[in-house]
Amino acid sequence: MKLKKKFNGLAVPSITPLTSDYKLDHGAVEKIFDNFYNNGSVPFILGTTGEASSMSMALKTEFIELSGKLKQAGTLLYAGISSNCVAESVEMAKISADAGVDAVVATVPSYFALTEGEIKSYFEHLADASPCPVIIYNIPATTHVSIPLTLLDELSHHENIVGTKDSERSIERLDQSLALWKDRQDFSHYLGWAAQSAHAMLNGSDGLVPSTGNLCPDIYNEMMQAVERGDAAAAHALQVLSDTLGGLYQSGRLLGGSLGALKSLMQSRGLCQPYVMPPLQRVTEADAVLLEQNLQSIVAKEHINLPSYQ
């Protein structure tokens, strides 16, 4: 039987909704979180999808504090604290703890090339100083380093390091990770590679962190329910749907460009405005129209029930 761990489930890496003058859109945050909570998911704010690397400390603090106020009783709240400055990450961890965040998520600092010893020392220092449990976030696409599994396994025994979120595109690494940690009650594995969501959950991962969940979290909620009842066919069918929707805004775009396209799709459902933080740019009006048309075609074909906050 699969272990039921404290840190598990569907944690959507929330976009950071912005106004035209790059301020936090409080009304949009409320709608986005409502969509999460109504569809079996919880927010993970200030990650890659949240454009955290482009945000000021003031905006991050505002988002953390608002998220804490909107947090539903009995649910988990995750906040990213990644920074090249460890003191800033520690300060964000303290702000997060005060706001009711359950766990903070951090990548490797990405400016200097680091040795394994430096990576280990960094996370130990962060975990020692953080009042919140720490989840280590492996994302070579942005940090340009893959944290070795042997090192992650060493760090997994630190009393304040409770899990990893892994977005690396490697089936071999994924399967090795699950073999290491699926039976560890004190350490959770979250997958940040949406294309392998069904595979991961069917083989013992503890949770999913899919950016497409900003638009339709119910797909992943249904997938996790299918896994719980042992319906692999249903889980894989939902994986195909996830791939189709993800490709809609990701295909042919860089990671940053996909975020503008995702916000455009969310705008079409009344969830947010299309603005992204510089240096990223919003999609053109022509692209926005095409994105919405393609979304409607998929919705009609697959009979998807998308949220509407118009």
C-alpha positions as CSV (number, residue, x, y, z in Angstrom):
1,M,0.0,0.0,0.0
2,K,1.2,3.5,-0.9
3,L,2.3,5.6,2.1
4,K,0.2,8.6,2.9
5,K,2.7,11.3,3.8
6,K,2.1,14.8,5.2
7,F,3.4,16.5,2.1
8,N,1.5,15.0,-0.8
9,G,-1.1,15.7,-3.4
10,L,-1.7,18.3,-6.1
11,A,0.2,21.6,-5.7
12,V,-0.3,23.9,-8.7
13,P,2.6,26.2,-9.4
14,S,0.5,29.4,-9.4
15,I,1.1,32.1,-11.9
16,T,1.6,35.6,-10.3
17,P,-1.3,37.6,-11.7
18,L,-0.3,41.2,-12.5
19,T,-2.0,44.5,-13.4
20,S,-0.8,46.6,-16.3
21,D,1.6,48.5,-14.0
22,Y,3.1,45.2,-12.7
23,K,1.4,45.2,-9.3
24,L,-0.1,42.1,-7.8
25,D,-3.7,41.6,-8.9
26,H,-5.5,40.7,-5.7
27,G,-8.8,40.0,-7.3
28,A,-7.2,37.6,-9.7
29,V,-5.4,35.8,-6.9
30,E,-8.7,35.1,-5.2
31,K,-10.2,33.7,-8.4
32,I,-7.2,31.5,-9.2
33,F,-7.1,30.1,-5.6
34,D,-10.8,29.5,-5.7
35,N,-10.3,27.4,-8.9
36,F,-7.5,25.5,-7.1
37,Y,-9.5,24.8,-3.9
38,N,-12.6,23.8,-5.8
39,N,-10.7,21.2,-7.8
40,G,-8.7,19.3,-5.2
41,S,-5.5,21.3,-5.4
42,V,-3.5,23.8,-3.4
43,P,-1.2,26.7,-4.4
44,F,2.5,26.7,-4.8
45,I,3.4,30.4,-5.2
46,L,6.5,32.1,-6.3
47,G,8.0,29.3,-8.4
48,T,9.1,29.2,-12.0
49,T,5.6,29.5,-13.3
50,G,5.1,32.4,-10.8
51,E,8.0,34.4,-12.4
52,A,9.5,34.7,-8.9
53,S,13.0,35.4,-10.3
54,S,11.7,38.7,-11.7
55,M,9.8,39.8,-8.6
56,S,10.8,42.3,-6.0
57,M,10.9,41.3,-2.3
58,A,8.0,43.7,-1.7
59,L,5.8,42.0,-4.3
60,K,6.8,38.5,-3.1
61,T,6.0,39.5,0.5
62,E,2.6,40.8,-0.6
63,F,1.8,37.6,-2.4
64,I,2.9,35.4,0.5
65,E,0.8,37.4,3.0
66,L,-2.3,37.5,0.7
67,S,-2.0,33.7,0.1
68,G,-1.8,33.1,3.8
69,K,-5.1,35.1,4.3
70,L,-6.8,33.1,1.5
71,K,-5.6,29.7,2.7
72,Q,-8.4,27.3,3.4
73,A,-8.4,25.4,6.7
74,G,-6.9,22.0,6.5
75,T,-5.0,22.6,3.3
76,L,-1.3,23.0,2.5
77,L,0.4,26.2,1.2
78,Y,3.8,26.2,-0.5
79,A,6.0,29.2,-1.3
80,G,9.1,29.5,-3.3
81,I,12.1,31.3,-1.6
82,S,14.7,30.8,-4.3
83,S,17.4,33.5,-4.5
84,N,21.1,33.8,-5.2
85,C,21.3,35.5,-1.8
86,V,20.9,33.1,1.1
87,A,20.0,35.9,3.5
88,E,17.1,36.8,1.2
89,S,15.9,33.2,1.1
90,V,16.0,32.9,4.9
91,E,14.1,36.2,5.2
92,M,11.4,34.9,2.8
93,A,11.2,31.7,4.8
94,K,10.5,33.7,7.9
95,I,7.9,35.8,6.2
96,S,6.3,32.6,4.9
97,A,6.2,31.0,8.3
98,D,4.5,34.1,9.7
99,A,1.9,33.9,6.9
100,G,1.0,30.3,7.6
101,V,3.0,28.6,4.7
102,D,3.5,24.9,5.4
103,A,6.7,24.4,3.4
104,V,9.1,26.5,1.4
105,V,10.7,25.5,-1.8
106,A,14.2,26.4,-3.0
107,T,16.5,25.8,-5.9
108,V,20.2,25.9,-6.0
109,P,21.6,29.4,-6.4
110,S,22.3,29.8,-10.1
111,Y,24.9,32.4,-10.7
112,F,28.1,30.6,-9.8
113,A,28.9,27.0,-10.8
114,L,28.9,25.1,-7.5
115,T,30.6,21.9,-6.3
116,E,28.5,19.2,-4.7
117,G,30.0,20.2,-1.3
118,E,28.8,23.8,-1.8
119,I,25.3,22.7,-2.8
120,K,25.1,20.4,0.2
121,S,26.4,23.2,2.6
122,Y,23.9,25.7,1.1
123,F,20.8,23.5,1.6
124,E,22.0,22.5,5.1
125,H,22.4,26.2,6.0
126,L,19.0,27.1,4.6
127,A,17.3,24.2,6.3
128,D,18.9,25.1,9.6
129,A,17.8,28.7,9.4
130,S,14.3,28.2,8.0
131,P,11.4,28.1,10.4
132,C,9.5,26.2,7.7
133,P,10.2,22.7,6.4
134,V,12.2,22.9,3.2
135,I,11.6,21.2,-0.2
136,I,14.5,21.1,-2.6
137,Y,13.6,22.1,-6.1
138,N,15.7,20.5,-8.9
139,I,15.2,22.4,-12.2
140,P,18.2,22.3,-14.5
141,A,16.3,24.2,-17.2
142,T,16.8,27.4,-15.2
143,T,19.6,26.7,-12.7
144,H,21.8,24.8,-15.3
145,V,22.7,22.2,-12.7
146,S,21.2,18.8,-11.9
147,I,21.4,18.0,-8.2
148,P,22.8,14.5,-8.0
149,L,20.4,11.9,-6.5
150,T,23.1,10.7,-4.1
151,L,23.5,14.2,-2.8
152,L,19.7,14.7,-2.5
153,D,19.4,11.4,-0.7
154,E,22.0,12.6,1.8
155,L,20.1,15.9,2.3
156,S,16.9,14.0,2.7
157,H,17.9,12.9,6.2
158,H,18.1,16.5,7.4
159,E,15.3,16.9,9.9
160,N,14.0,20.1,8.2
161,I,14.3,18.9,4.6
162,V,11.0,17.1,3.9
163,G,10.9,16.6,0.1
164,T,12.0,17.4,-3.4
165,K,10.2,18.8,-6.4
166,D,12.0,17.5,-9.5
167,S,11.4,19.1,-12.9
168,E,14.3,17.4,-14.7
169,R,13.4,15.6,-17.9
170,S,14.8,12.1,-17.2
171,I,12.8,8.9,-16.9
172,E,15.9,7.2,-15.4
173,R,16.2,9.8,-12.7
174,L,12.5,9.7,-12.0
175,D,12.4,6.0,-11.6
176,Q,15.6,6.0,-9.4
177,S,14.0,8.8,-7.3
178,L,10.9,6.8,-6.7
179,A,12.9,3.7,-5.7
180,L,14.8,5.8,-3.2
181,W,11.9,7.6,-1.5
182,K,8.5,6.1,-2.2
183,D,8.7,4.1,1.1
184,R,10.2,7.0,3.1
185,Q,7.5,8.4,5.4
186,D,9.6,11.5,6.2
187,F,10.5,12.5,2.6
188,S,8.2,13.3,-0.3
189,H,8.7,13.3,-4.0
190,Y,6.8,15.8,-6.2
191,L,7.0,15.7,-9.9
192,G,7.3,19.0,-11.9
193,W,7.4,17.3,-15.3
194,A,3.8,17.2,-16.4
195,A,4.4,14.8,-19.3
196,Q,5.2,12.0,-16.9
197,S,2.5,12.7,-14.3
198,A,0.6,9.4,-14.7
199,H,3.8,7.4,-14.8
200,A,5.1,9.0,-11.6
201,M,1.9,8.7,-9.6
202,L,1.3,5.1,-10.7
203,N,4.9,4.3,-9.5
204,G,4.9,5.9,-6.1
205,S,5.4,9.7,-6.4
206,D,3.7,11.7,-3.7
207,G,2.5,14.6,-5.7
208,L,2.3,16.6,-8.9
209,V,3.2,20.3,-9.6
210,P,1.8,20.9,-13.1
211,S,1.7,24.4,-14.6
212,T,-1.3,23.5,-16.7
213,G,-3.2,23.1,-13.5
214,N,-3.5,26.9,-13.5
215,L,-6.1,26.5,-16.2
216,C,-7.6,23.1,-15.4
217,P,-6.6,21.6,-12.1
218,D,-9.4,19.1,-12.2
219,I,-7.6,17.0,-14.8
220,Y,-4.8,16.3,-12.4
221,N,-7.2,15.8,-9.5
222,E,-9.1,13.2,-11.5
223,M,-5.8,11.6,-12.5
224,M,-4.7,11.3,-8.9
225,Q,-8.1,9.8,-8.0
226,A,-7.8,7.3,-10.8
227,V,-4.4,6.3,-9.5
228,E,-5.8,5.8,-6.0
229,R,-8.5,3.5,-7.2
230,G,-6.0,1.6,-9.4
231,D,-7.3,2.7,-12.8
232,A,-4.2,3.0,-14.8
233,A,-6.1,3.3,-18.1
234,A,-8.0,6.4,-16.9
235,A,-4.8,7.9,-15.5
236,H,-3.0,7.5,-18.9
237,A,-6.1,8.9,-20.8
238,L,-5.9,12.0,-18.6
239,Q,-2.2,12.2,-19.3
240,V,-2.9,12.5,-23.0
241,L,-5.3,15.3,-22.2
242,S,-2.7,17.0,-20.1
243,D,-0.2,16.7,-22.9
244,T,-2.6,18.2,-25.4
245,L,-3.4,21.2,-23.2
246,G,0.2,21.7,-22.2
247,G,1.3,21.7,-25.9
248,L,-1.3,24.4,-26.6
249,Y,0.8,27.1,-24.8
250,Q,4.2,25.4,-24.6
251,S,4.9,24.0,-28.1
252,G,7.3,26.2,-30.1
253,R,7.9,28.6,-27.2
254,L,10.7,29.1,-24.7
255,L,9.9,28.5,-21.1
256,G,9.4,32.3,-20.5
257,G,7.2,32.7,-23.6
258,S,5.0,29.8,-22.5
259,L,4.1,31.8,-19.3
260,G,2.7,34.7,-21.3
261,A,0.7,32.2,-23.4
262,L,-0.6,30.5,-20.3
263,K,-1.8,33.8,-18.8
264,S,-3.5,34.6,-22.1
265,L,-5.5,31.4,-21.9
266,M,-6.3,32.1,-18.3
267,Q,-7.5,35.6,-19.3
268,S,-9.9,34.0,-21.8
269,R,-11.5,32.2,-18.8
270,G,-11.7,35.4,-16.7
271,L,-9.0,34.3,-14.3
272,C,-6.4,37.0,-14.7
273,Q,-4.9,39.7,-17.0
274,P,-2.3,38.8,-19.6
275,Y,0.6,40.8,-18.2
276,V,4.0,39.2,-17.4
277,M,7.0,40.7,-15.6
278,P,9.8,42.1,-17.8
279,P,11.9,40.9,-19.5
280,L,9.1,38.6,-20.6
281,Q,6.4,39.9,-22.9
282,R,2.7,39.2,-23.2
283,V,1.5,37.4,-26.4
284,T,0.3,39.5,-29.3
285,E,-3.4,40.1,-29.8
286,A,-3.3,37.8,-32.9
287,D,-1.6,35.0,-30.8
288,A,-4.2,35.5,-28.0
289,V,-7.0,35.0,-30.5
290,L,-5.4,31.9,-32.0
291,L,-4.7,30.4,-28.5
292,E,-8.3,30.9,-27.4
293,Q,-9.6,29.4,-30.7
294,N,-7.4,26.3,-30.3
295,L,-8.4,26.0,-26.6
296,Q,-12.1,26.0,-27.6
297,S,-11.5,23.3,-30.2
298,I,-9.9,21.1,-27.6
299,V,-12.7,21.8,-25.1
300,A,-15.3,20.9,-27.7
301,K,-13.5,17.7,-28.8
302,E,-12.6,16.4,-25.3
303,H,-15.7,17.7,-23.5
304,I,-13.6,19.5,-20.9
305,N,-15.4,21.6,-18.3
306,L,-13.1,24.6,-17.9
307,P,-13.7,27.2,-15.2
308,S,-15.3,30.5,-16.1
309,Y,-14.9,33.6,-14.0
310,Q,-16.1,36.1,-16.6
